[in-house]
Amino acid sequence: MDGRIDPYVAAEPDPDGDGRLLVTLASGRTVRVRCEVPAEGVLRLSATGPPEVPAPERRSRLPDPILLDLPHRPARLTRVPGGTLISGPGVEAVWETGGHDQLDHAEGAPQDLCFGAFQRFSEPEGDTVPFHAGYRPATSGTPAGWVETIHLAPEAAVYGGGESYQGINLRGRRRRLRNVEEHRAAGRDSAYLNVPLLWSDAGWGLFVHGGGPVDADLGATHSEAALVESTGEEMDLFLIAGDAPTILRRYLALTGRPRELPEWAFGVWMSRCSYFTAEEVLRTVDTLNGAGCPVDVVHVDEWLEESVLEDASWSAGPDRARFPAGWARPLAETGVRTSLWINPYVKRGTPLADALAARGFLLKDADGDPAATSDNPDTYLVDFLNAPAREWWCERLAATLREEGNAAVMSDFGEEIPGHAVFADGSTGVDRRNSYGLFYQETVREAGERARGEDGEDFVPLSRSGTAGSQRDPAHWAGDLPSTWSGLVSTLRAVLSMSLSGFSVVTFDAGGYWTPASYRQAAKLRATMTPDAVTADVEPELYGRWAQWAAFSPITRFHGTGRREPTAYPEPARSAAVAACRLRRRLRRHIAEAAAGPLPLMRAMPLAYPGDRQARDAELQYLLGPDILVAPILQPGGHRAFYAPPGEWTPLLGCPPVTGPGWREVRCAPDQFPAYVRAERGVAGVLDEEE
């Protein structure tokens, strides 16, 4: 057994009531576990560490803005044979009373908790599992935490966790849910955006409320057992019952549904890393329009008097030699909105960094000096938990939005929070590793509301980092993936996993972010910022397929270190990409309406067809909204095998119609793509008339 854990061994209702259990640990310590039912089918279990924990370790800190304002609804606790019944609307759970002898207590006999499909291991089977549920005392170099265990049903899958470049089904894997800068990698079991929500098609979900890392062993050590381990003296767990759609709806009732985006956000976003002058942006849009390719938003990375690719900070103002005042106005007059790159860091040694350090606006280390990001000693972080610092940064962005006239921002970075850092409220970098991105995004949203309207109705932020609750401020993109076929597949896995973690509006860099040659060229071009010097860098067939997939994703967004405009590529990729963008323009209204529905826009098959085993096995396809089936081309040659759900499916981009249920195969010409609409909905039901 894991000697780090002080396991639960006995429990009984607290005589003082208020829905609390008195839970005894193997060490003899007692903790009070508050039991609440904040929503139907949701059981909340919360506790603090044993009273023996020294007072200095019990910080009074700002809460993470992860949860909505939930009602306080104590559960009813009733003694029943063998345990305590915990009940409320949609909840009937039993926590084992205990009653083992003192020897068993000392050895930490496993103690059962059963809530529908959720079940801990208990005696005798639990004695064969190498970990128990309970409290993890702090040790040298390791903070305190809490452990929960779950019996994995024989054929059950496990989903959630945020981004996963290795696939949506997490069973058999270890996941460290800790935001990291991926540095343009793909296929690894780490991610920019992690969500401490795990759920199974067996009918249970577990959500850990907290801003720090969560470790999950999902059948990796023991094939039938899962362990979920959180960090901190406070435990706050939500157990959620239901099938896949119900679990996600109930989770969003706790953490918030996404705000509605304006219809233009669901059009075509054109970008590269980067356009270097305002004139280059105008020429590019004119060229695309001349080729019949619509553009709704154009994004610029290099708009500052510094190289964002080299410095990875926002330490300077706009470069007026390249982007003069009012540069976006001609685009706005034609209906094209603009987007700009930002991030929450400042560069060490700049006048801005020195000024912010003097005002105490930067995240500090234990000695009170500015703390650098974990991966770059030359970038400091704004402390968004410092109210004056947050207000300064918010107004800085709002003023930028007013002055530059942009309607969108790409809120980059926010992952590498050093563990030794200390925030204004006394919390540490460990406590806020994942939720720093949420504070950052809330500040961006507030700036958008100040500058673009009371509800920010004409403002869209794109973010890379985040955690639970971040889905309230869409959209989020999958990070800097390589421009390879494996990069495309990793991207698909990532956005599907994000969707299964409650993120409704997800996106990616159509064409991939980089190739080795284009990344080297991009670094060299920063010395001159020479317009029209960026070249195409994606293999044409791959570019065409990625562009087609992007047209059937929540947000169609081209971006990368090479050129990403369809006009930069040879036939037949050029015409295929232009046709996909034209079709996307006609889908824009339908997708905007589908985004207002109760489930994520990109519905992986276990979510779209719960209980359908063939659908569950089709991990690399999805429904876009309720009616459009999408099976991206994943390798050269245009061949694709996919699962057709029950019913008739009408093609949207040239493939023959299919009838389900069953697996089907297609071989697509360059101008064809496996995207289908339910026959009863019909093509006219999802496409507007062509302009």
Buried (B, 14 or more C-beta within 10 A) or exposed (E): BBEBBBBBBBBBBBEEEEBBBBBBBBBEBBBBBBBBBBBBBBBBBBBBBBEEBEEEEEBEBBEBBBBBEBEEBBBBBEEEEEBBBBBBEBBBBBBBBBEBEEEBBEEBBBBBBBBBBBBBBBEEEBBEBEBBBBBBBBEEEEBBBBBBBBBBBEEBBBBBBBBBBBBBBBBEBBBBBBBBBBEBBBBEEBBBBBBBBBBBBBBBBBBBBBBBBBBBBBBBBBEBBBBBBBBBBBBBBBBBBBBBBBBBBBBBBBBBBBBBBBBBBBBBBBBBBBBBBBBBBBBBBEBBEEBEBBBBBBBBBBBBEBBBBEBBBBBBBBBEEBBEEEBBEEBBEEEBBBBBBBBBBBBBEBEBBEEBBEEBBBBBBEEEEBBBBBEBEBBBBBBBBBEEBBEBBBBBBBEBBEBBBBBBBBBBBBBBBBBEBBBBBEBBBBBBBBBBBBBBBBBBBBBBBBBBEEEBEBBBBBBBBBBBBBBBBBBBBBBBBBBBBBBBBBBBBBBBBBBBBBBBBBBBBBBBBBBEEBBEBBEEBBEEBEBEEBEBBBBBBBBBBBBBBBBBBBBBBBBBBBBBBBBBBEEBBBBBBBBBBBBBBBBBBBBBEBBEEEBBBBBBBBBBBBEBEBBBEBBBBBBBBEBBBBBBBBBEEBEBBBBBBEBBBBBBBBBEEBEBBEEBEBEBEBBBBBBBBBBEBEEEEBBEEEE
